[in-house]
Amino acid sequence: MATLAMEESVSEWRSAGLARDWQDAAWENGERVPGNDPALWRKDEFGAWIYRLDYGHRRSEFGWEIVEPLSSDRQVLRPMQWQNYIDQVAARTQSRVSAMGLRNGRQLL
């Protein structure tokens, strides 16, 4: 599992580390959206926009993390918008971040 290093505050975290090939493998499992450059823009499994260059950036609306499988099979790595990642891991809320037009917004389930 990736280690996390705390930066300036509790709300700012930086991923310290999955190898670039793992990032690439996860990115390939993101949803391609017609009309958008798939090398830069995709959606996670909840429909939230993610931006390729914002991996590990939790100050970005489009930042993303990697949901890691229990095995070492890179084909099942999934990219997930960072707020959805936190919700998924912590299972604290009953909401998801999803696209609302060209922006992301939180929706109650």
C-alpha positions as CSV (number, residue, x, y, z in Angstrom):
1,M,0.0,0.0,0.0
2,A,1.3,3.5,-0.7
3,T,2.6,5.5,2.2
4,L,1.2,8.9,2.8
5,A,3.3,11.8,4.0
6,M,1.6,14.8,5.7
7,E,2.5,18.2,4.4
8,E,1.3,21.5,5.6
9,S,-1.9,20.4,7.4
10,V,-4.1,17.4,8.1
11,S,-6.1,18.1,4.9
12,E,-3.0,18.2,2.7
13,W,-1.5,14.8,1.9
14,R,1.0,13.8,-0.8
15,S,1.3,10.2,-2.1
16,A,4.8,9.1,-1.5
17,G,4.8,6.4,-3.8
18,L,3.6,3.9,-6.2
19,A,5.9,3.5,-9.1
20,R,5.1,5.3,-12.4
21,D,4.2,2.0,-14.1
22,W,1.5,1.4,-11.4
23,Q,0.2,4.9,-12.0
24,D,0.0,4.2,-15.8
25,A,-1.7,0.9,-15.2
26,A,-4.4,2.5,-13.0
27,W,-4.9,5.4,-15.4
28,E,-5.7,2.9,-18.2
29,N,-8.5,1.6,-16.1
30,G,-10.2,5.1,-15.8
31,E,-13.2,5.8,-17.9
32,R,-12.4,7.5,-21.3
33,V,-14.8,10.4,-22.1
34,P,-15.4,11.1,-25.8
35,G,-14.3,14.6,-26.8
36,N,-11.6,14.7,-24.0
37,D,-7.9,13.8,-24.4
38,P,-7.7,10.4,-22.7
39,A,-4.0,11.0,-21.9
40,L,-5.0,13.9,-19.6
41,W,-8.7,13.5,-18.6
42,R,-10.7,10.6,-17.4
43,K,-13.5,9.8,-14.9
44,D,-13.3,7.5,-11.9
45,E,-15.8,4.7,-11.3
46,F,-18.1,7.2,-9.5
47,G,-18.1,9.5,-12.5
48,A,-15.8,12.2,-11.1
49,W,-13.3,14.0,-13.4
50,I,-9.6,13.2,-12.8
51,Y,-6.6,14.9,-14.4
52,R,-3.5,12.7,-15.2
53,L,-1.0,15.2,-13.9
54,D,-2.8,15.7,-10.6
55,Y,-2.0,12.2,-9.2
56,G,-1.6,12.6,-5.4
57,H,-2.6,16.3,-5.4
58,R,-5.3,16.7,-2.8
59,R,-5.5,20.4,-3.3
60,S,-6.8,19.8,-6.8
61,E,-10.5,19.2,-7.5
62,F,-9.3,16.7,-10.1
63,G,-6.5,15.0,-8.1
64,W,-6.6,11.3,-7.8
65,E,-5.3,8.3,-5.9
66,I,-4.9,4.6,-6.8
67,V,-7.2,2.0,-5.2
68,E,-4.9,-0.9,-4.7
69,P,-6.0,-4.5,-5.0
70,L,-5.1,-7.1,-2.4
71,S,-3.0,-8.9,-5.0
72,S,-0.1,-7.5,-7.1
73,D,-2.2,-7.7,-10.3
74,R,-1.7,-4.3,-12.0
75,Q,-4.7,-4.8,-14.3
76,V,-7.1,-4.3,-11.4
77,L,-5.6,-1.0,-10.2
78,R,-8.3,1.7,-10.3
79,P,-7.8,5.5,-10.4
80,M,-10.2,7.4,-8.0
81,Q,-10.8,11.1,-7.4
82,W,-9.1,11.8,-4.1
83,Q,-12.2,12.6,-2.2
84,N,-13.9,9.5,-3.4
85,Y,-10.7,7.6,-2.4
86,I,-10.9,8.9,1.2
87,D,-14.6,8.1,1.4
88,Q,-14.0,4.6,0.0
89,V,-11.1,3.9,2.4
90,A,-12.6,5.5,5.5
91,A,-16.3,4.6,4.7
92,R,-17.3,7.6,6.7
93,T,-19.8,9.3,4.5
94,Q,-22.8,8.5,2.4
95,S,-21.9,10.7,-0.5
96,R,-19.7,10.6,-3.7
97,V,-18.0,13.2,-5.8
98,S,-19.3,13.1,-9.3
99,A,-19.2,15.3,-12.4
100,M,-21.8,18.1,-12.5
101,G,-21.2,19.4,-16.0
102,L,-17.6,20.4,-16.3
103,R,-17.1,20.6,-12.5
104,N,-17.1,18.1,-9.7
105,G,-19.6,18.2,-6.8
106,R,-20.6,16.1,-3.8
107,Q,-23.9,14.2,-4.1
108,L,-25.7,12.5,-1.2
109,L,-26.5,8.8,-2.0
